[in-house]
Amino acid sequence: VGGTLIEPWPSVGHIYAEVAARHGVQAEPEELTRRFVQAWQAQDSFQYTRDDWAVVVDATFEGLVTQLPSQTFFGELYSHFAKAECWHVYEDVIPTLTALRQQGIRLAVISNWDDRLRPLLKSLELAHWFEVIHVSAEIGAHKPDTRIFQTAAESLETPPDRILHVGDGEREDHQGALVSGLQSRWLCRGTENSVAHIIPSLEYLVRQ
């Protein structure tokens, strides 16, 4: 979902800075985005729990605050990301979903996310496009674990090799899908590439 259908708006750093400012913490959005990326990449076994997110947020603000966010404003920040106003639906999403549905293609979501995803997709008016929505925190398995892909195939009552998975992560999405027996397209937004399994926009799904 993140990076494929939606993105934080206007950025993770802007949202962090906005909430932190309400608690007397001043920080530049660009710096917070950079710190967030570093904290995110340092995670080895992220399980998408509230506690896991608290660790990432604390690491992002480490050295910038006297009290870590987990002891102050983390709860507000966590709730804030459940709001539609914090997210932007990519411009190619609705036209692509519309075209695919008109072709009779069944649509589903497989996402590494937590229990905020379902209400968020509903608030963004995206949930109704999908026949099923699989959330990793509910299943107890996260991409690239084959279990989450197998669960999706079983719920659709469709052989894995008849399913095309699209996502923006090479390891989690593309490799995870292939190992699980699904077809795959790796979404690399904004980059033109002649390799067949890489697409720069969701619109390429309709062109193919």
C-alpha positions as a Markdown table, in Angstrom:
| # | Residue | x | y | z |
|---|---|---|---|---|
| 1 | Val | 0.0 | 0.0 | 0.0 |
| 2 | Gly | 2.6 | 2.5 | 1.1 |
| 3 | Gly | 4.7 | 3.6 | -1.9 |
| 4 | Thr | 2.3 | 1.7 | -4.2 |
| 5 | Leu | -1.2 | 3.3 | -3.6 |
| 6 | Ile | -0.4 | 6.0 | -1.1 |
| 7 | Glu | 2.4 | 8.1 | 0.4 |
| 8 | Pro | 2.8 | 10.2 | 3.6 |
| 9 | Trp | 1.8 | 13.8 | 2.9 |
| 10 | Pro | 3.6 | 16.1 | 2.6 |
| 11 | Ser | 6.3 | 13.8 | 4.0 |
| 12 | Val | 7.1 | 11.8 | 7.1 |
| 13 | Gly | 9.4 | 14.6 | 8.3 |
| 14 | His | 6.7 | 17.2 | 7.9 |
| 15 | Ile | 4.2 | 15.2 | 9.9 |
| 16 | Tyr | 6.7 | 14.4 | 12.6 |
| 17 | Ala | 7.7 | 18.0 | 12.8 |
| 18 | Glu | 4.1 | 19.2 | 13.1 |
| 19 | Val | 3.2 | 16.9 | 16.0 |
| 20 | Ala | 6.5 | 17.5 | 17.7 |
| 21 | Ala | 6.1 | 21.3 | 17.5 |
| 22 | Arg | 2.8 | 21.0 | 19.5 |
| 23 | His | 5.0 | 19.6 | 22.3 |
| 24 | Gly | 7.7 | 22.3 | 22.1 |
| 25 | Val | 10.1 | 20.4 | 20.0 |
| 26 | Gln | 11.4 | 22.2 | 16.9 |
| 27 | Ala | 13.0 | 20.2 | 14.1 |
| 28 | Glu | 13.4 | 20.6 | 10.4 |
| 29 | Pro | 11.2 | 18.3 | 8.4 |
| 30 | Glu | 14.0 | 17.3 | 6.0 |
| 31 | Glu | 16.2 | 16.4 | 8.9 |
| 32 | Leu | 13.5 | 14.3 | 10.5 |
| 33 | Thr | 12.8 | 12.5 | 7.2 |
| 34 | Arg | 16.6 | 11.7 | 6.9 |
| 35 | Arg | 16.7 | 10.4 | 10.4 |
| 36 | Phe | 13.5 | 8.4 | 9.9 |
| 37 | Val | 15.0 | 6.6 | 6.9 |
| 38 | Gln | 18.1 | 5.7 | 8.9 |
| 39 | Ala | 16.0 | 4.4 | 11.8 |
| 40 | Trp | 13.8 | 2.4 | 9.5 |
| 41 | Gln | 16.7 | 0.8 | 7.7 |
| 42 | Ala | 18.3 | -0.2 | 11.0 |
| 43 | Gln | 15.3 | -2.4 | 11.9 |
| 44 | Asp | 16.0 | -6.1 | 11.6 |
| 45 | Ser | 12.8 | -7.8 | 12.6 |
| 46 | Phe | 10.1 | -5.1 | 12.4 |
| 47 | Gln | 6.7 | -6.7 | 13.3 |
| 48 | Tyr | 4.5 | -3.6 | 12.6 |
| 49 | Thr | 3.4 | -3.4 | 16.3 |
| 50 | Arg | 2.8 | -0.1 | 18.1 |
| 51 | Asp | 6.0 | -0.8 | 20.2 |
| 52 | Asp | 8.0 | -1.4 | 17.0 |
| 53 | Trp | 6.9 | 2.0 | 15.7 |
| 54 | Ala | 7.8 | 3.6 | 19.0 |
| 55 | Val | 11.3 | 2.3 | 18.7 |
| 56 | Val | 11.6 | 3.9 | 15.2 |
| 57 | Val | 10.2 | 7.2 | 16.3 |
| 58 | Asp | 12.5 | 7.3 | 19.4 |
| 59 | Ala | 15.5 | 6.7 | 17.2 |
| 60 | Thr | 14.4 | 9.4 | 14.8 |
| 61 | Phe | 14.3 | 12.0 | 17.6 |
| 62 | Glu | 17.3 | 10.7 | 19.5 |
| 63 | Gly | 19.5 | 13.7 | 20.5 |
| 64 | Leu | 16.9 | 16.2 | 19.6 |
| 65 | Val | 14.7 | 15.9 | 22.7 |
| 66 | Thr | 15.2 | 15.6 | 26.5 |
| 67 | Gln | 12.5 | 13.0 | 26.7 |
| 68 | Leu | 12.0 | 10.4 | 24.0 |
| 69 | Pro | 8.7 | 10.5 | 22.1 |
| 70 | Ser | 7.6 | 7.2 | 23.5 |
| 71 | Gln | 7.3 | 9.0 | 26.9 |
| 72 | Thr | 5.7 | 12.1 | 25.5 |
| 73 | Phe | 4.0 | 12.6 | 22.1 |
| 74 | Phe | 4.3 | 9.2 | 20.4 |
| 75 | Gly | 0.7 | 8.3 | 21.0 |
| 76 | Glu | -0.5 | 11.4 | 19.3 |
| 77 | Leu | 1.8 | 10.8 | 16.4 |
| 78 | Tyr | 0.7 | 7.2 | 16.0 |
| 79 | Ser | -2.9 | 8.2 | 15.9 |
| 80 | His | -2.2 | 11.0 | 13.5 |
| 81 | Phe | -0.9 | 8.6 | 10.9 |
| 82 | Ala | -4.3 | 6.8 | 11.0 |
| 83 | Lys | -5.9 | 9.9 | 9.5 |
| 84 | Ala | -6.6 | 10.4 | 5.8 |
| 85 | Glu | -5.2 | 13.9 | 5.9 |
| 86 | Cys | -1.7 | 12.5 | 6.4 |
| 87 | Trp | -1.7 | 10.5 | 3.2 |
| 88 | His | -1.8 | 11.2 | -0.6 |
| 89 | Val | -3.2 | 8.8 | -3.1 |
| 90 | Tyr | -0.9 | 8.6 | -6.1 |
| 91 | Glu | -2.4 | 10.1 | -9.2 |
| 92 | Asp | -2.3 | 6.9 | -11.2 |
| 93 | Val | -4.2 | 4.8 | -8.6 |
| 94 | Ile | -7.9 | 5.5 | -9.4 |
| 95 | Pro | -7.5 | 5.5 | -13.2 |
| 96 | Thr | -5.7 | 2.2 | -13.0 |
| 97 | Leu | -8.1 | 0.6 | -10.6 |
| 98 | Thr | -11.0 | 1.7 | -12.7 |
| 99 | Ala | -9.5 | 0.3 | -15.9 |
| 100 | Leu | -8.6 | -3.0 | -14.2 |
| 101 | Arg | -12.1 | -3.4 | -12.8 |
| 102 | Gln | -13.6 | -2.7 | -16.2 |
| 103 | Gln | -11.5 | -5.5 | -17.6 |
| 104 | Gly | -13.0 | -7.8 | -15.0 |
| 105 | Ile | -9.8 | -8.2 | -13.0 |
| 106 | Arg | -10.2 | -9.0 | -9.3 |
| 107 | Leu | -8.3 | -6.8 | -6.9 |
| 108 | Ala | -6.8 | -7.5 | -3.5 |
| 109 | Val | -4.4 | -5.9 | -1.0 |
| 110 | Ile | -1.4 | -7.6 | 0.6 |
| 111 | Ser | 0.3 | -5.1 | 2.9 |
| 112 | Asn | 2.9 | -5.0 | 5.7 |
| 113 | Trp | 0.8 | -2.8 | 8.0 |
| 114 | Asp | -1.0 | -2.7 | 11.3 |
| 115 | Asp | -4.6 | -2.4 | 12.4 |
| 116 | Arg | -4.8 | 1.2 | 11.2 |
| 117 | Leu | -4.8 | 0.1 | 7.6 |
| 118 | Arg | -8.4 | -1.0 | 7.1 |
| 119 | Pro | -10.0 | 2.2 | 8.5 |
| 120 | Leu | -7.4 | 4.3 | 6.7 |
| 121 | Leu | -8.2 | 2.8 | 3.3 |
| 122 | Lys | -11.9 | 3.3 | 4.0 |
| 123 | Ser | -11.3 | 7.0 | 4.9 |
| 124 | Leu | -9.3 | 7.4 | 1.7 |
| 125 | Glu | -12.2 | 5.8 | -0.3 |
| 126 | Leu | -9.9 | 3.0 | -1.5 |
| 127 | Ala | -11.2 | 0.0 | 0.5 |
| 128 | His | -14.2 | -0.6 | -1.8 |
| 129 | Trp | -12.0 | -1.3 | -4.8 |
| 130 | Phe | -10.6 | -4.5 | -3.2 |
| 131 | Glu | -12.3 | -7.8 | -2.8 |
| 132 | Val | -10.0 | -8.8 | 0.1 |
| 133 | Ile | -7.5 | -6.9 | 2.2 |
| 134 | His | -4.8 | -8.8 | 3.9 |
| 135 | Val | -2.9 | -7.0 | 6.7 |
| 136 | Ser | 0.4 | -8.5 | 7.9 |
| 137 | Ala | -0.2 | -7.7 | 11.6 |
| 138 | Glu | -3.5 | -9.6 | 11.5 |
| 139 | Ile | -2.1 | -12.6 | 9.7 |
| 140 | Gly | 1.1 | -12.8 | 11.8 |
| 141 | Ala | 3.3 | -12.9 | 8.7 |
| 142 | His | 5.0 | -10.1 | 6.8 |
| 143 | Lys | 6.2 | -9.9 | 3.2 |
| 144 | Pro | 8.4 | -11.6 | 2.0 |
| 145 | Asp | 7.1 | -14.5 | 4.1 |
| 146 | Thr | 5.3 | -16.9 | 1.8 |
| 147 | Arg | 2.5 | -17.3 | 4.2 |
| 148 | Ile | 1.0 | -14.0 | 3.6 |
| 149 | Phe | 1.0 | -14.6 | -0.2 |
| 150 | Gln | -0.5 | -18.0 | 0.2 |
| 151 | Thr | -3.2 | -16.7 | 2.5 |
| 152 | Ala | -4.2 | -14.2 | -0.3 |
| 153 | Ala | -4.2 | -16.9 | -2.9 |
| 154 | Glu | -6.4 | -19.1 | -0.8 |
| 155 | Ser | -8.9 | -16.4 | 0.0 |
| 156 | Leu | -9.2 | -15.6 | -3.7 |
| 157 | Glu | -9.5 | -19.3 | -4.5 |
| 158 | Thr | -7.0 | -18.7 | -7.2 |
| 159 | Pro | -3.7 | -20.6 | -8.1 |
| 160 | Pro | -0.7 | -18.4 | -7.2 |
| 161 | Asp | 0.6 | -18.5 | -10.7 |
| 162 | Arg | -2.6 | -16.8 | -11.9 |
| 163 | Ile | -2.1 | -13.9 | -9.5 |
| 164 | Leu | 0.0 | -10.8 | -10.4 |
| 165 | His | 1.5 | -9.0 | -7.4 |
| 166 | Val | 2.6 | -5.4 | -7.7 |
| 167 | Gly | 4.6 | -3.6 | -5.1 |
| 168 | Asp | 7.4 | -1.1 | -4.6 |
| 169 | Gly | 9.8 | -3.3 | -2.6 |
| 170 | Glu | 12.3 | -5.5 | -4.4 |
| 171 | Arg | 12.8 | -8.0 | -1.5 |
| 172 | Glu | 9.4 | -7.8 | 0.2 |
| 173 | Asp | 7.2 | -7.5 | -2.8 |
| 174 | His | 8.9 | -8.7 | -6.0 |
| 175 | Gln | 11.1 | -11.5 | -4.6 |
| 176 | Gly | 8.6 | -12.5 | -2.0 |
| 177 | Ala | 5.9 | -12.9 | -4.6 |
| 178 | Leu | 8.1 | -14.9 | -7.0 |
| 179 | Val | 9.3 | -17.3 | -4.3 |
| 180 | Ser | 5.6 | -17.8 | -3.4 |
| 181 | Gly | 4.7 | -18.7 | -6.9 |
| 182 | Leu | 3.0 | -15.5 | -7.9 |
| 183 | Gln | 3.7 | -13.4 | -11.0 |
| 184 | Ser | 5.2 | -10.0 | -10.1 |
| 185 | Arg | 5.9 | -6.5 | -11.2 |
| 186 | Trp | 8.3 | -4.3 | -9.2 |
| 187 | Leu | 7.0 | -0.7 | -9.1 |
| 188 | Cys | 9.8 | 1.8 | -9.2 |
| 189 | Arg | 8.0 | 5.1 | -9.5 |
| 190 | Gly | 9.5 | 7.8 | -11.7 |
| 191 | Thr | 12.3 | 5.6 | -13.2 |
| 192 | Glu | 12.1 | 4.5 | -16.8 |
| 193 | Asn | 13.4 | 1.0 | -17.2 |
| 194 | Ser | 13.4 | -1.5 | -20.1 |
| 195 | Val | 13.4 | -4.5 | -17.8 |
| 196 | Ala | 10.1 | -6.4 | -18.2 |
| 197 | His | 9.4 | -6.9 | -14.5 |
| 198 | Ile | 9.9 | -3.3 | -13.5 |
| 199 | Ile | 7.3 | -0.6 | -14.1 |
| 200 | Pro | 7.5 | 3.1 | -13.4 |
| 201 | Ser | 3.8 | 3.6 | -12.9 |
| 202 | Leu | 0.7 | 1.6 | -12.2 |
| 203 | Glu | -0.7 | 2.7 | -15.5 |
| 204 | Tyr | 1.7 | 0.3 | -17.2 |
| 205 | Leu | -0.4 | -2.5 | -15.8 |
| 206 | Val | -3.2 | -1.4 | -18.2 |
| 207 | Arg | -0.9 | -0.9 | -21.1 |
| 208 | Gln | 0.6 | -4.4 | -20.9 |
